[in-house]
Amino acid sequence: MNNFQLNQIASQAIYKDLISGKMINETEYVDGELIPSTKFRELVNDIDKYRELYALLGFTLKDLDSTSYFITRLDKANEFNDTAANMQTILLILARGLGKQGIAPGILFDEKAGVSSKIIDEIGAEEESAQILKACGIKQPLTHPVNNTLLERGIVFKNLDDRYVLSSSGTTLFNRLFNR
Protein backbone atom coordinates (compact mmCIF):
# COMPACT_ATOMS: atom_id res chain seq x y z
CA MET A 1 0.00 0.00 0.00
CA ASN A 2 1.39 3.38 -1.01
CA ASN A 3 -0.59 5.99 0.90
CA PHE A 4 1.82 8.73 -0.09
CA GLN A 5 1.28 8.20 -3.84
CA LEU A 6 5.04 8.16 -4.44
CA ASN A 7 6.97 6.36 -7.13
CA GLN A 8 7.86 3.15 -5.29
CA ILE A 9 11.11 2.41 -7.12
CA ALA A 10 12.39 5.98 -6.87
CA SER A 11 11.35 6.37 -3.22
CA GLN A 12 13.18 3.13 -2.33
CA ALA A 13 16.34 4.33 -4.09
CA ILE A 14 16.09 7.68 -2.30
CA TYR A 15 15.58 5.97 1.05
CA LYS A 16 18.56 3.66 0.49
CA ASP A 17 20.83 6.66 -0.18
CA LEU A 18 19.51 8.86 2.62
CA ILE A 19 19.52 6.16 5.30
CA SER A 20 23.15 5.32 4.46
CA GLY A 21 24.18 8.94 5.02
CA LYS A 22 24.39 10.00 1.38
CA MET A 23 23.26 13.27 -0.07
CA ILE A 24 20.72 13.45 -2.87
CA ASN A 25 22.41 15.96 -5.17
CA GLU A 26 20.85 18.09 -7.87
CA THR A 27 23.20 16.59 -10.44
CA GLU A 28 24.96 13.27 -10.91
CA TYR A 29 28.16 12.47 -12.76
CA VAL A 30 27.39 9.74 -15.29
CA ASP A 31 29.66 8.62 -18.13
CA GLY A 32 31.73 11.78 -17.99
CA GLU A 33 28.87 14.26 -17.80
CA LEU A 34 26.98 16.08 -15.10
CA ILE A 35 23.29 15.38 -15.62
CA PRO A 36 20.16 16.24 -13.62
CA SER A 37 19.55 13.63 -10.93
CA THR A 38 16.33 11.64 -11.28
CA LYS A 39 16.31 11.00 -7.51
CA PHE A 40 16.63 14.71 -6.83
CA ARG A 41 13.85 15.55 -9.28
CA GLU A 42 11.55 12.92 -7.71
CA LEU A 43 12.32 14.25 -4.23
CA VAL A 44 11.73 17.89 -5.15
CA ASN A 45 8.54 17.16 -7.10
CA ASP A 46 6.95 15.60 -4.00
CA ILE A 47 8.97 17.31 -1.27
CA ASP A 48 6.03 17.79 1.13
CA LYS A 49 5.13 14.10 0.93
CA TYR A 50 8.74 13.09 1.48
CA ARG A 51 9.07 15.44 4.45
CA GLU A 52 5.94 13.91 6.00
CA LEU A 53 7.11 10.35 5.28
CA TYR A 54 10.53 10.89 6.83
CA ALA A 55 9.00 12.65 9.84
CA LEU A 56 6.87 9.54 10.42
CA LEU A 57 10.09 7.50 10.32
CA GLY A 58 11.75 9.77 12.90
CA PHE A 59 13.86 11.88 10.54
CA THR A 60 13.98 15.44 9.33
CA LEU A 61 14.57 15.92 5.62
CA LYS A 62 16.92 18.88 5.22
CA ASP A 63 18.32 20.70 2.23
CA LEU A 64 21.50 22.59 1.47
CA ASP A 65 20.42 25.68 -0.47
CA SER A 66 17.94 23.50 -2.38
CA THR A 67 20.83 21.86 -4.29
CA SER A 68 20.94 18.67 -2.22
CA TYR A 69 19.02 16.84 0.49
CA PHE A 70 19.93 14.70 3.50
CA ILE A 71 18.24 13.39 6.63
CA THR A 72 18.90 13.77 10.34
CA ARG A 73 17.22 12.04 13.23
CA LEU A 74 14.53 14.16 14.86
CA ASP A 75 16.10 13.68 18.30
CA LYS A 76 19.54 14.73 17.02
CA ALA A 77 18.62 17.38 14.45
CA ASN A 78 20.59 20.16 16.17
CA GLU A 79 23.66 18.14 17.11
CA PHE A 80 26.97 18.85 15.49
CA ASN A 81 28.45 15.41 14.86
CA ASP A 82 31.93 14.07 14.15
CA THR A 83 31.15 13.39 10.49
CA ALA A 84 30.12 17.00 9.85
CA ALA A 85 33.22 18.25 11.67
CA ASN A 86 35.44 15.91 9.65
CA MET A 87 33.85 17.06 6.38
CA GLN A 88 34.60 20.67 7.24
CA THR A 89 38.15 19.87 8.36
CA ILE A 90 38.93 17.93 5.19
CA LEU A 91 37.50 20.66 2.95
CA LEU A 92 39.49 23.32 4.81
CA ILE A 93 42.70 21.28 4.61
CA LEU A 94 42.17 20.66 0.88
CA ALA A 95 41.48 24.30 0.07
CA ARG A 96 44.43 25.52 2.11
CA GLY A 97 46.74 22.83 0.71
CA LEU A 98 45.78 23.59 -2.88
CA GLY A 99 46.52 27.26 -2.28
CA LYS A 100 49.93 26.43 -0.80
CA GLN A 101 50.73 24.38 -3.89
CA GLY A 102 49.76 27.26 -6.15
CA ILE A 103 46.61 25.53 -7.38
CA ALA A 104 43.39 27.53 -7.35
CA PRO A 105 40.74 25.80 -5.20
CA GLY A 106 38.38 26.34 -8.14
CA ILE A 107 39.83 23.13 -9.57
CA LEU A 108 37.56 21.30 -7.12
CA PHE A 109 34.48 22.70 -8.90
CA ASP A 110 35.47 21.74 -12.45
CA GLU A 111 34.20 18.29 -13.42
CA LYS A 112 36.78 18.12 -16.22
CA ALA A 113 39.67 18.93 -13.87
CA GLY A 114 39.39 17.87 -10.23
CA VAL A 115 42.19 16.92 -7.86
CA SER A 116 44.23 13.72 -8.03
CA SER A 117 44.75 11.26 -5.19
CA LYS A 118 48.46 12.08 -5.31
CA ILE A 119 47.88 15.78 -4.66
CA ILE A 120 45.37 15.04 -1.90
CA ASP A 121 47.84 12.73 -0.14
CA GLU A 122 50.65 15.29 -0.54
CA ILE A 123 48.42 17.92 1.08
CA GLY A 124 47.61 15.56 3.95
CA ALA A 125 51.30 14.76 4.46
CA GLU A 126 52.34 18.42 4.83
CA GLU A 127 53.48 18.94 8.42
CA GLU A 128 50.80 21.43 9.47
CA SER A 129 48.01 19.50 7.74
CA ALA A 130 49.19 16.23 9.27
CA GLN A 131 49.15 17.77 12.76
CA ILE A 132 45.63 19.14 12.29
CA LEU A 133 44.35 15.85 10.88
CA LYS A 134 45.95 13.90 13.73
CA ALA A 135 44.44 16.25 16.33
CA CYS A 136 41.01 15.71 14.74
CA GLY A 137 41.44 11.94 14.63
CA ILE A 138 41.45 11.86 10.84
CA LYS A 139 43.66 9.12 9.45
CA GLN A 140 46.29 9.24 6.74
CA PRO A 141 46.74 9.02 3.82
CA LEU A 142 44.18 11.76 3.31
CA THR A 143 42.52 9.95 0.40
CA HIS A 144 41.14 7.37 2.85
CA PRO A 145 38.98 9.84 4.79
CA VAL A 146 38.19 11.70 1.56
CA ASN A 147 36.77 8.44 0.21
CA ASN A 148 35.02 7.44 3.45
CA THR A 149 33.71 10.83 4.49
CA LEU A 150 33.24 12.77 1.25
CA LEU A 151 32.99 10.34 -1.66
CA GLU A 152 30.73 7.78 0.03
CA ARG A 153 28.33 10.52 1.15
CA GLY A 154 28.13 12.25 -2.21
CA ILE A 155 30.06 15.37 -1.20
CA VAL A 156 32.58 14.66 -3.97
CA PHE A 157 32.60 12.38 -6.99
CA LYS A 158 35.38 11.02 -9.16
CA ASN A 159 35.51 12.07 -12.79
CA LEU A 160 36.62 9.85 -15.68
CA ASP A 161 40.26 10.75 -14.93
CA ASP A 162 39.81 9.41 -11.38
CA ARG A 163 40.11 12.91 -9.92
CA TYR A 164 37.98 14.30 -7.10
CA VAL A 165 35.40 17.01 -7.84
CA LEU A 166 32.88 18.66 -5.51
CA SER A 167 29.25 17.68 -6.06
CA SER A 168 26.43 20.18 -5.67
CA SER A 169 26.31 19.47 -1.93
CA GLY A 170 30.11 19.68 -1.70
CA THR A 171 30.08 23.00 -3.54
CA THR A 172 27.47 24.37 -1.14
CA LEU A 173 29.41 23.18 1.92
CA PHE A 174 32.66 24.59 0.53
CA ASN A 175 31.04 27.97 -0.21
CA ARG A 176 29.47 28.09 3.25
CA LEU A 177 32.86 27.44 4.85
CA PHE A 178 34.55 30.26 3.01
CA ASN A 179 31.73 32.80 2.82
CA ARG A 180 31.18 33.04 6.57
Secondary structure, 3 states (H helix, E strand, C coil): CCCCCCCHHHHHHHHHHHHCCCCEECEEEECCEEEECHHHHHHHHCHHHHHHHHHHCCEEEEECCCCEEEEEEHHHCCCCCHHHHHHHHHHHHHHHHHHHCCCCHHHHHCCCCCECHHHHHHHHHCHHHHHHHHHCCCCCCCHHHHHHHHHCCCCEEECCCCCEEECHHHHHHHHHHHHC
